[in-house]
Amino acid sequence: MHLLTKEHLPLFYFISFVAAFRLLIAPHLGLGADEAHYLIYALNLDWSYFDHPPLVGWVQYIFTSVFGIDELGSRVSAITIGFFTSIFVYKLIHQINANAKLAFIAILALNAMFIFNALFLMLMPDTLLFLLIVPIIFAVDALQKNDSLKNWFVLGVLIGLAGLSKYTAVLFIPPIIIYFIVKKNYKLFISPKILVAITVALIIVSPVLYWNMQNDWASFAYQSNHVVGSSHINWQGFTQSIVAQLVAYNPFLFTLSFYGLYRAFKSDNDVLFIAALFGATLLIFFTYFSLYKTALPHWSALFYLLFVPIGTYYLYETSLAWKRYLKFAIGFGLLLSSLIYIEIATKVIPLPDENSIQLDVYGFEKIMKEANAQIKDPKNEAIGVTLWTLASRAIVYNESYESEVYLLDDRYDQFDIWETSTPKGKDIIVIDINFAHKDIATYMICDGVQKLSAFKLLETNVNDNVTLYKCTNYQGIR
């Protein structure tokens, strides 16, 4: 499939325009907590990390080495992945019956889901899986048709890269096994060539295994607790998970994913059937565990990445009413996503509320400048924050200063591994933000606590959002 042929040009023009638009927006949007966290991976290259495998950090290192460690440089990778992911999903849809128009409309639907406009701008481990899921589906189909050493090798590489991206990539194995069983291709399980795929995949994910062996399997233990959560069903949390997905994936497109899954299972197309097995596995897993722990919307993003486009493809020409509905749903999603991009980048709408989303993506350059203005002796003074989401951005935006930044809490995580010295005995300039407020005098053990300054992050804010305190001779958390 050549993108520059006439029938595919609408796709090429659209995804090029979207990528260019995101590149224009990227420098004007402050780093989010998660993307800053993974950017720190790139600043501290390692075999793996406490909370995720290392590929997200390695990719960021490559891109930021070329484009710089700033808002734009840290986002080129995700924008690039978004460009190619749209191509792969388009190819998946197009192979159904070579209808380029419907395949293009399906890609419009993909980009009309709000959360993908975030994940195709901010690099996350999930973003890497978006790039791999469709090639893996095609690799499984190729292996079913031709049990060649090359096809086993390709599948091993792709599965290995998925495992190097996120631990939930282990969910890719069951649907592959089920597909070969359904196809009664049992010989694949006893073929010596399967050892090639297994060996290649293990070699690729070996950095994760090596790091965990050196760190008491800390990452696996953390992820088990992170996903499983409580042992009792939490119906309120489950409802919140569903509502969050409904909003994040565009409420007018959300239910199309289930129709897409139904049509994929019903189809005689092998590629769609493989995709349906992947989708069903992901849906069952995350739905089950969201009964016990409130699921974040992006956890199930792979499911919607595949099946909202497939559902759109099949539904668009069923009737004039559905065609009108989809035009509205897609138009609504694209327009609102564009407006959100523009608003966050330009701040044209005054949002004085202290809970404004602007406070979560703006101001850390100013915060770190103000905090470092209080530092006179970097060897004996440091900067402290009390929440990991603040620590990630504080560390990134503090790169140009001599001072050190510490996360002052009582849980063990990746920040404890990164910290090579102790904050105890130092005078700590503590950053206290309204939405993460703590009473410093009762939270920390200090010889004394002094309020230094207070300021607001944006001119539109009515009240001060940030307060700086000095904790003299910090000795820990109470």
ZAGU-308433 format. One record per residue (C-alpha): residue number from 1; residue in one letter; x, y negated, z. Coordinates in nm, 3 decimals, padded with zeros to 5 digits. Each point is the difference from the previous one (the first is absolute). Layout:
BEGIN
ATOM  resi  resn        x        y        z
ATOM   NUM     a        X        Y        Z
...
! end
This chain:
BEGIN
ATOM  resi  resn        x        y        z
ATOM     1     m   00.000   00.000   00.000
ATOM     2     h   00.158  -00.324  -00.120
ATOM     3     l  -00.126  -00.305   00.188
ATOM     4     l   00.065  -00.238  -00.287
ATOM     5     t  -00.228   00.179  -00.244
ATOM     6     k  -00.320  -00.189  -00.076
ATOM     7     e  -00.238   00.213   00.208
ATOM     8     h   00.213  -00.032   00.315
ATOM     9     l   00.087  -00.369  -00.030
ATOM    10     p  -00.284  -00.115   00.232
ATOM    11     l   00.154   00.208   00.279
ATOM    12     f   00.350  -00.132  -00.068
ATOM    13     y  -00.116  -00.363  -00.005
ATOM    14     f  -00.206   00.043   00.316
ATOM    15     i   00.260   00.172   00.217
ATOM    16     s   00.269  -00.239  -00.125
ATOM    17     f  -00.217  -00.298   00.093
ATOM    18     v  -00.076   00.149   00.345
ATOM    19     a   00.369   00.071   00.063
ATOM    20     a   00.096  -00.354  -00.104
ATOM    21     f  -00.275  -00.144   00.223
ATOM    22     r   00.125   00.201   00.297
ATOM    23     l   00.357  -00.115  -00.065
ATOM    24     l  -00.120  -00.361   00.006
ATOM    25     i  -00.189   00.054   00.326
ATOM    26     a   00.270   00.209   00.174
ATOM    27     p   00.245  -00.278   00.102
ATOM    28     h  -00.276  -00.206   00.163
ATOM    29     l  -00.133   00.267   00.234
ATOM    30     g   00.172   00.074   00.330
ATOM    31     l   00.103   00.356   00.075
ATOM    32     g  -00.258   00.225   00.165
ATOM    33     a   00.091   00.210   00.303
ATOM    34     d   00.029   00.333  -00.182
ATOM    35     e   00.189  -00.124  -00.304
ATOM    36     a   00.244  -00.184   00.226
ATOM    37     h   00.049   00.322   00.194
ATOM    38     y   00.092   00.193  -00.315
ATOM    39     l   00.222  -00.285  -00.113
ATOM    40     i   00.199   00.053   00.320
ATOM    41     y   00.049   00.358  -00.121
ATOM    42     a   00.191  -00.148  -00.293
ATOM    43     l   00.210  -00.209   00.239
ATOM    44     n   00.080   00.310   00.207
ATOM    45     l   00.050   00.284  -00.250
ATOM    46     d  -00.027   00.342   00.160
ATOM    47     w  -00.075   00.361  -00.086
ATOM    48     s  -00.354  -00.050   00.128
ATOM    49     y  -00.196  -00.198   00.258
ATOM    50     f  -00.207   00.051   00.311
ATOM    51     d  -00.338  -00.072  -00.155
ATOM    52     h   00.041   00.084  -00.371
ATOM    53     p   00.230   00.173  -00.250
ATOM    54     p   00.268  -00.221  -00.157
ATOM    55     l  -00.096  -00.047  -00.366
ATOM    56     v  -00.192  -00.323   00.065
ATOM    57     g   00.313  -00.150   00.155
ATOM    58     w   00.229   00.131  -00.271
ATOM    59     v  -00.222  -00.144  -00.273
ATOM    60     q  -00.014  -00.334   00.180
ATOM    61     y   00.379   00.001   00.031
ATOM    62     i   00.039   00.044  -00.376
ATOM    63     f  -00.250  -00.270  -00.092
ATOM    64     t   00.104  -00.253   00.265
ATOM    65     s   00.365   00.048  -00.098
ATOM    66     v  -00.098  -00.130  -00.343
ATOM    67     f  -00.278  -00.248   00.079
ATOM    68     g   00.093  -00.112   00.352
ATOM    69     i  -00.129   00.057   00.353
ATOM    70     d  -00.292  -00.239  -00.005
ATOM    71     e  -00.372   00.003  -00.072
ATOM    72     l   00.042   00.037  -00.375
ATOM    73     g   00.290   00.243   00.009
ATOM    74     s  -00.175   00.228   00.245
ATOM    75     r  -00.312   00.019  -00.219
ATOM    76     v   00.140   00.063  -00.346
ATOM    77     s   00.011   00.374   00.077
ATOM    78     a  -00.369   00.025   00.092
ATOM    79     i  -00.106  -00.214  -00.296
ATOM    80     t   00.203   00.222  -00.233
ATOM    81     i  -00.154   00.314   00.150
ATOM    82     g  -00.348  -00.152  -00.043
ATOM    83     f   00.074  -00.058  -00.369
ATOM    84     f   00.107   00.358  -00.067
ATOM    85     t  -00.265   00.156   00.226
ATOM    86     s  -00.268  -00.168  -00.212
ATOM    87     i   00.160   00.156  -00.308
ATOM    88     f   00.003   00.347   00.158
ATOM    89     v  -00.363  -00.019   00.113
ATOM    90     y  -00.095  -00.131  -00.346
ATOM    91     k   00.176   00.300  -00.156
ATOM    92     l  -00.187   00.234   00.236
ATOM    93     i  -00.334  -00.149  -00.105
ATOM    94     h   00.090  -00.031  -00.368
ATOM    95     q   00.085   00.370  -00.034
ATOM    96     i  -00.364   00.092   00.075
ATOM    97     n  -00.120  -00.084  -00.351
ATOM    98     a   00.236  -00.274  -00.125
ATOM    99     n  -00.248  -00.282   00.061
ATOM   100     a   00.231  -00.297   00.045
ATOM   101     k  -00.284  -00.246   00.075
ATOM   102     l  -00.138   00.201   00.292
ATOM   103     a   00.350   00.076   00.130
ATOM   104     f   00.073  -00.373   00.001
ATOM   105     i  -00.323  -00.075   00.188
ATOM   106     a   00.103   00.264   00.256
ATOM   107     i   00.327  -00.188   00.055
ATOM   108     l  -00.193  -00.322   00.046
ATOM   109     a  -00.190   00.178   00.277
ATOM   110     l   00.328   00.114   00.159
ATOM   111     n   00.124  -00.357   00.015
ATOM   112     a  -00.338  -00.124   00.125
ATOM   113     m   00.047   00.183   00.331
ATOM   114     f   00.128  -00.244   00.257
ATOM   115     i   00.246   00.223   00.183
ATOM   116     f   00.191   00.086  -00.318
ATOM   117     n   00.057  -00.369  -00.058
ATOM   118     a   00.184   00.008   00.333
ATOM   119     l   00.181   00.331  -00.049
ATOM   120     f   00.113  -00.098  -00.351
ATOM   121     l   00.153  -00.314   00.151
ATOM   122     m   00.146   00.124   00.328
ATOM   123     l   00.216   00.313  -00.010
ATOM   124     m  -00.119   00.277   00.231
ATOM   125     p   00.067   00.377   00.005
ATOM   126     d  -00.350   00.045  -00.149
ATOM   127     t   00.098  -00.219  -00.295
ATOM   128     l   00.271   00.249  -00.092
ATOM   129     l  -00.252   00.287   00.003
ATOM   130     f  -00.222  -00.193  -00.243
ATOM   131     l   00.281   00.023  -00.253
ATOM   132     l   00.048   00.376   00.055
ATOM   133     i  -00.350   00.147   00.029
ATOM   134     v  -00.096  -00.003  -00.369
ATOM   135     p   00.338   00.134  -00.124
ATOM   136     i  -00.033   00.282   00.256
ATOM   137     i  -00.347   00.085  -00.134
ATOM   138     f   00.136   00.011  -00.356
ATOM   139     a   00.299   00.206   00.116
ATOM   140     v  -00.231   00.262   00.156
ATOM   141     d  -00.201   00.016  -00.323
ATOM   142     a   00.319   00.038  -00.204
ATOM   143     l   00.118   00.283   00.226
ATOM   144     q  -00.330   00.182  -00.036
ATOM   145     k   00.040  -00.011  -00.377
ATOM   146     n   00.372   00.077  -00.011
ATOM   147     d   00.189   00.177   00.279
ATOM   148     s   00.332  -00.154  -00.100
ATOM   149     l   00.302  -00.079   00.213
ATOM   150     k  -00.027  -00.365  -00.110
ATOM   151     n  -00.360  -00.030   00.122
ATOM   152     w   00.086   00.156   00.336
ATOM   153     f   00.291  -00.242   00.035
ATOM   154     v  -00.217  -00.304  -00.082
ATOM   155     l  -00.263   00.107   00.253
ATOM   156     g   00.270   00.050   00.265
ATOM   157     v   00.142  -00.348  -00.062
ATOM   158     l  -00.342  -00.165   00.021
ATOM   159     i  -00.105   00.186   00.315
ATOM   160     g   00.337  -00.078   00.157
ATOM   161     l  -00.035  -00.370  -00.076
ATOM   162     a  -00.352   00.004   00.145
ATOM   163     g   00.135   00.160   00.318
ATOM   164     l   00.270  -00.264   00.011
ATOM   165     s  -00.275  -00.266  -00.018
ATOM   166     k  -00.255   00.105   00.260
ATOM   167     y  -00.065   00.301   00.222
ATOM   168     t  -00.357   00.042  -00.123
ATOM   169     a   00.150   00.113  -00.332
ATOM   170     v  -00.015   00.347   00.157
ATOM   171     l  -00.370  -00.016  -00.094
ATOM   172     f   00.104   00.033  -00.365
ATOM   173     i   00.101   00.364   00.051
ATOM   174     p  -00.341   00.163   00.080
ATOM   175     p  -00.180  -00.127  -00.315
ATOM   176     i   00.286   00.125  -00.219
ATOM   177     i  -00.023   00.345   00.159
ATOM   178     i  -00.380   00.003  -00.026
ATOM   179     y   00.013  -00.100  -00.367
ATOM   180     f   00.229   00.287  -00.095
ATOM   181     i  -00.220   00.241   00.198
ATOM   182     v  -00.316  -00.126  -00.174
ATOM   183     k   00.175   00.040  -00.334
ATOM   184     k   00.104   00.352   00.109
ATOM   185     n   00.358  -00.083  -00.093
ATOM   186     y   00.139   00.207   00.286
ATOM   187     k   00.329   00.066  -00.177
ATOM   188     l   00.106  -00.356   00.072
ATOM   189     f   00.022   00.084   00.372
ATOM   190     i   00.248   00.282  -00.059
ATOM   191     s   00.193  -00.160  -00.284
ATOM   192     p   00.369  -00.046   00.087
ATOM   193     k  -00.029  -00.343  -00.161
ATOM   194     i  -00.207  -00.123   00.292
ATOM   195     l   00.321   00.003   00.203
ATOM   196     v   00.127  -00.280  -00.224
ATOM   197     a  -00.293  -00.226   00.095
ATOM   198     i   00.029   00.090   00.369
ATOM   199     t   00.377  -00.053   00.005
ATOM   200     v  -00.014  -00.331  -00.185
ATOM   201     a  -00.281  -00.131   00.224
ATOM   202     l   00.186   00.103   00.316
ATOM   203     i   00.322  -00.163  -00.119
ATOM   204     i  -00.184  -00.325  -00.068
ATOM   205     v  -00.174  -00.005   00.340
ATOM   206     s   00.310   00.122   00.187
ATOM   207     p   00.087  -00.352   00.125
ATOM   208     v  -00.327   00.003   00.197
ATOM   209     l   00.081   00.340   00.148
ATOM   210     y   00.358  -00.103   00.079
ATOM   211     w  -00.108  -00.322   00.177
ATOM   212     n  -00.261   00.184   00.206
ATOM   213     m   00.249   00.268   00.101
ATOM   214     q   00.224  -00.278   00.129
ATOM   215     n  -00.288  -00.174   00.182
ATOM   216     d  -00.188   00.285   00.172
ATOM   217     w  -00.265   00.018  -00.275
ATOM   218     a  -00.128  -00.338   00.118
ATOM   219     s  -00.159  -00.093  -00.330
ATOM   220     f  -00.208   00.317  -00.023
ATOM   221     a  -00.117  -00.037   00.360
ATOM   222     y  -00.095  -00.364  -00.058
ATOM   223     q  -00.196   00.077  -00.317
ATOM   224     s  -00.187   00.287   00.167
ATOM   225     n  -00.120  -00.230   00.278
ATOM   226     h  -00.059  -00.286  -00.243
ATOM   227     v  -00.239   00.196  -00.223
ATOM   228     v  -00.171   00.238   00.244
ATOM   229     g  -00.083  -00.245   00.279
ATOM   230     s  -00.264   00.102   00.255
ATOM   231     s  -00.128   00.355   00.054
ATOM   232     h  -00.360  -00.129   00.018
ATOM   233     i  -00.214  -00.121  -00.287
ATOM   234     n  -00.029  -00.378  -00.008
ATOM   235     w  -00.311  -00.082  -00.204
ATOM   236     q   00.050  -00.373   00.041
ATOM   237     g   00.354   00.022  -00.134
ATOM   238     f  -00.118   00.223  -00.285
ATOM   239     t  -00.267  -00.253  -00.096
ATOM   240     q   00.257  -00.278   00.013
ATOM   241     s   00.226   00.202  -00.232
ATOM   242     i  -00.278   00.042  -00.256
ATOM   243     v  -00.103  -00.366   00.015
ATOM   244     a   00.363  -00.110  -00.037
ATOM   245     q   00.034   00.214  -00.312
ATOM   246     l  -00.330  -00.129  -00.137
ATOM   247     v   00.127  -00.357   00.025
ATOM   248     a   00.363   00.066  -00.100
ATOM   249     y  -00.085   00.188  -00.319
ATOM   250     n  -00.275  -00.240  -00.116
ATOM   251     p  -00.346   00.091   00.136
ATOM   252     f  -00.140   00.007  -00.354
ATOM   253     l   00.259   00.254  -00.122
ATOM   254     f   00.053   00.208   00.316
ATOM   255     t  -00.269   00.264  -00.066
ATOM   256     l   00.114   00.048  -00.360
ATOM   257     s   00.293   00.201   00.135
ATOM   258     f  -00.231   00.279   00.117
ATOM   259     y  -00.174   00.008  -00.335
ATOM   260     g   00.343   00.011  -00.164
ATOM   261     l   00.098   00.297   00.219
ATOM   262     y  -00.324   00.179  -00.092
ATOM   263     r   00.056  -00.053  -00.374
ATOM   264     a   00.362   00.108   00.025
ATOM   265     f  -00.102   00.329   00.164
ATOM   266     k  -00.276   00.047  -00.257
ATOM   267     s   00.229  -00.069  -00.296
ATOM   268     d   00.161   00.272  -00.210
ATOM   269     n   00.310  -00.219  -00.024
ATOM   270     d   00.284   00.171   00.190
ATOM   271     v   00.174  -00.327   00.085
ATOM   272     l  -00.318  -00.139   00.157
ATOM   273     f  -00.053   00.325   00.190
ATOM   274     i   00.352  -00.024   00.145
ATOM   275     a  -00.070  -00.362   00.093
ATOM   276     a  -00.326   00.109   00.167
ATOM   277     l   00.187   00.256   00.213
ATOM   278     f   00.243  -00.269   00.108
ATOM   279     g  -00.283  -00.240   00.071
ATOM   280     a  -00.205   00.250   00.199
ATOM   281     t   00.302   00.093   00.211
ATOM   282     l   00.076  -00.364   00.080
ATOM   283     l  -00.365  -00.080   00.070
ATOM   284     i  -00.052   00.295   00.234
ATOM   285     f   00.324  -00.063   00.189
ATOM   286     f  -00.048  -00.372   00.063
ATOM   287     t  -00.373   00.031   00.066
ATOM   288     y   00.059   00.271   00.259
ATOM   289     f   00.276  -00.185   00.184
ATOM   290     s  -00.189  -00.330  -00.012
ATOM   291     l  -00.251   00.170   00.231
ATOM   292     y   00.270  -00.003   00.267
ATOM   293     k   00.201  -00.310  -00.086
ATOM   294     t  -00.113  -00.316  -00.177
ATOM   295     a   00.157   00.028  -00.345
ATOM   296     l   00.163  -00.296  -00.170
ATOM   297     p  -00.152  -00.072  -00.343
ATOM   298     h   00.319   00.060  -00.197
ATOM   299     w   00.041   00.355   00.132
ATOM   300     s  -00.254   00.129  -00.252
ATOM   301     a   00.108  -00.230  -00.284
ATOM   302     l   00.112   00.287  -00.226
ATOM   303     f  -00.354   00.135  -00.008
ATOM   304     y  -00.148  -00.330  -00.116
ATOM   305     l   00.289  -00.062  -00.238
ATOM   306     l  -00.105   00.310  -00.194
ATOM   307     f  -00.374   00.020   00.032
ATOM   308     v  -00.134  -00.355  -00.022
ATOM   309     p   00.150  -00.021  -00.353
ATOM   310     i  -00.130   00.347  -00.086
ATOM   311     g  -00.346  -00.084   00.137
ATOM   312     t   00.000  -00.327  -00.195
ATOM   313     y   00.098   00.181  -00.318
ATOM   314     y  -00.286   00.248   00.021
ATOM   315     l  -00.265  -00.242   00.124
ATOM   316     y   00.061  -00.293  -00.233
ATOM   317     e  -00.185   00.135  -00.303
ATOM   318     t  -00.273   00.198   00.176
ATOM   319     s  -00.247  -00.289  -00.022
ATOM   320     l  -00.023  -00.373  -00.061
ATOM   321     a  -00.084  -00.055   00.367
ATOM   322     w   00.317   00.172   00.118
ATOM   323     k   00.205  -00.187  -00.257
ATOM   324     r  -00.132  -00.330   00.136
ATOM   325     y   00.060   00.113   00.357
ATOM   326     l   00.360   00.094  -00.073
ATOM   327     k   00.067  -00.326  -00.181
ATOM   328     f  -00.124  -00.184   00.307
ATOM   329     a   00.194   00.219   00.247
ATOM   330     i   00.324  -00.026  -00.195
ATOM   331     g  -00.044  -00.371  -00.068
ATOM   332     f  -00.075  -00.064   00.367
ATOM   333     g   00.310   00.191   00.111
ATOM   334     l   00.235  -00.164  -00.248
ATOM   335     l  -00.132  -00.350   00.071
ATOM   336     l   00.006   00.034   00.379
ATOM   337     s   00.347   00.160  -00.005
ATOM   338     s   00.129  -00.288  -00.212
ATOM   339     l  -00.154  -00.258   00.233
ATOM   340     i   00.152   00.171   00.305
ATOM   341     y   00.340   00.000  -00.169
ATOM   342     i  -00.029  -00.369  -00.082
ATOM   343     e  -00.130  -00.098   00.343
ATOM   344     i   00.270   00.182   00.194
ATOM   345     a   00.270  -00.143  -00.225
ATOM   346     t  -00.128  -00.358  -00.012
ATOM   347     k  -00.196  -00.038   00.327
ATOM   348     v  -00.256  -00.217  -00.183
ATOM   349     i  -00.278   00.092   00.244
ATOM   350     p   00.051  -00.141   00.352
ATOM   351     l  -00.023   00.283   00.251
ATOM   352     p   00.058  -00.149   00.345
ATOM   353     d  -00.122   00.305   00.192
ATOM   354     e   00.284   00.160   00.195
ATOM   355     n  -00.110   00.337  -00.140
ATOM   356     s   00.048  -00.115  -00.358
ATOM   357     i   00.170   00.249  -00.232
ATOM   358     q   00.246  -00.277  -00.084
ATOM   359     l   00.159   00.038   00.344
ATOM   360     d   00.097   00.356  -00.082
ATOM   361     v   00.191  -00.087  -00.317
ATOM   362     y   00.136  -00.349   00.066
ATOM   363     g   00.226  -00.175   00.241
ATOM   364     f   00.282   00.237   00.090
ATOM   365     e   00.262  -00.217  -00.166
ATOM   366     k  -00.116  -00.285   00.223
ATOM   367     i  -00.025   00.224   00.307
ATOM   368     m   00.355   00.130  -00.036
ATOM   369     k   00.135  -00.348  -00.070
ATOM   370     e  -00.165  -00.134   00.318
ATOM   371     a   00.115   00.299   00.205
ATOM   372     n   00.359  -00.024  -00.120
ATOM   373     a   00.003  -00.372   00.080
ATOM   374     q  -00.023   00.110   00.364
ATOM   375     i   00.303   00.230  -00.029
ATOM   376     k   00.326  -00.158   00.120
ATOM   377     d   00.207   00.314   00.064
ATOM   378     p  -00.092   00.291  -00.234
ATOM   379     k   00.216   00.242   00.201
ATOM   380     n  -00.197  -00.049   00.319
ATOM   381     e  -00.334  -00.112  -00.141
ATOM   382     a  -00.237   00.179  -00.235
ATOM   383     i  -00.352  -00.012  -00.140
ATOM   384     g  -00.272   00.237   00.117
ATOM   385     v  -00.346   00.102  -00.119
ATOM   386     t  -00.251   00.227   00.170
ATOM   387     l  -00.168   00.172  -00.298
ATOM   388     w   00.156   00.205  -00.280
ATOM   389     t  -00.199  -00.181  -00.271
ATOM   390     l   00.165  -00.321   00.113
ATOM   391     a   00.341   00.164   00.034
ATOM   392     s   00.013   00.113  -00.364
ATOM   393     r  -00.052  -00.350  -00.134
ATOM   394     a   00.212  -00.164   00.267
ATOM   395     i   00.297   00.221  -00.091
ATOM   396     v  -00.033  -00.064  -00.375
ATOM   397     y  -00.043  -00.375   00.034
ATOM   398     n   00.287  -00.014   00.251
ATOM   399     e   00.253   00.141  -00.248
ATOM   400     s   00.162  -00.339  -00.060
ATOM   401     y   00.056  -00.070   00.371
ATOM   402     e   00.266   00.127   00.242
ATOM   403     s  -00.246   00.093   00.273
ATOM   404     e  -00.136   00.349   00.064
ATOM   405     v  -00.368   00.094   00.013
ATOM   406     y  -00.134   00.258   00.247
ATOM   407     l  -00.335   00.174   00.024
ATOM   408     l  -00.089  -00.008   00.368
ATOM   409     d  -00.245   00.282   00.064
ATOM   410     d  -00.007   00.337   00.174
ATOM   411     r  -00.044   00.243  -00.289
ATOM   412     y   00.279   00.179  -00.188
ATOM   413     d   00.001  -00.066  -00.373
ATOM   414     q   00.216  -00.097  -00.297
ATOM   415     f   00.096  -00.333   00.157
ATOM   416     d   00.176   00.181   00.285
ATOM   417     i   00.210   00.182  -00.257
ATOM   418     w   00.087  -00.322  -00.182
ATOM   419     e   00.094  -00.187   00.317
ATOM   420     t   00.369   00.055   00.063
ATOM   421     s   00.016  -00.209   00.317
ATOM   422     t  -00.221  -00.060   00.302
ATOM   423     p  -00.192  -00.321   00.067
ATOM   424     k   00.034   00.051   00.376
ATOM   425     g   00.200  -00.271   00.167
ATOM   426     k  -00.059  -00.247  -00.280
ATOM   427     d  -00.213  -00.312  -00.001
ATOM   428     i  -00.286   00.077  -00.239
ATOM   429     i  -00.191  -00.256  -00.207
ATOM   430     v  -00.339   00.173  -00.014
ATOM   431     i  -00.235  -00.066  -00.289
ATOM   432     d  -00.361   00.008   00.114
ATOM   433     i  -00.269  -00.022  -00.269
ATOM   434     n  -00.366  -00.051   00.086
ATOM   435     f  -00.130   00.319  -00.163
ATOM   436     a   00.263   00.208   00.183
ATOM   437     h   00.015  -00.196   00.325
ATOM   438     k   00.163   00.138   00.314
ATOM   439     d   00.056  -00.165   00.336
ATOM   440     i   00.379  -00.003  -00.012
ATOM   441     a   00.040  -00.053   00.377
ATOM   442     t  -00.195   00.317   00.082
ATOM   443     y   00.112   00.203  -00.304
ATOM   444     m   00.378  -00.038   00.037
ATOM   445     i   00.251   00.013   00.281
ATOM   446     c   00.184  -00.332  -00.008
ATOM   447     d   00.180  -00.223   00.247
ATOM   448     g  -00.227  -00.274  -00.129
ATOM   449     v  -00.242  -00.079  -00.283
ATOM   450     q  -00.002  -00.344  -00.159
ATOM   451     k  -00.234  -00.130  -00.270
ATOM   452     l   00.214  -00.163  -00.267
ATOM   453     s  -00.232  -00.118  -00.278
ATOM   454     a  -00.328   00.063  -00.178
ATOM   455     f  -00.091  -00.066  -00.361
ATOM   456     k  -00.246   00.089  -00.276
ATOM   457     l   00.091   00.192  -00.313
ATOM   458     l  -00.218  -00.184  -00.251
ATOM   459     e  -00.113  -00.361  -00.013
ATOM   460     t  -00.360   00.123  -00.026
ATOM   461     n   00.020   00.169   00.341
ATOM   462     v  -00.170  -00.195   00.275
ATOM   463     n   00.188   00.154   00.292
ATOM   464     d   00.356   00.112   00.061
ATOM   465     n   00.042   00.361  -00.115
ATOM   466     v   00.352   00.075   00.125
ATOM   467     t   00.162  -00.056   00.338
ATOM   468     l   00.368   00.056   00.080
ATOM   469     y   00.105   00.108   00.349
ATOM   470     k   00.342   00.054   00.151
ATOM   471     c   00.042   00.313   00.213
ATOM   472     t   00.319  -00.047   00.201
ATOM   473     n   00.207   00.315   00.066
ATOM   474     y  -00.244   00.245  -00.156
ATOM   475     q  -00.005   00.337   00.181
ATOM   476     g  -00.277   00.191  -00.173
ATOM   477     i  -00.376   00.049  -00.016
ATOM   478     r  -00.201   00.016   00.320
! end
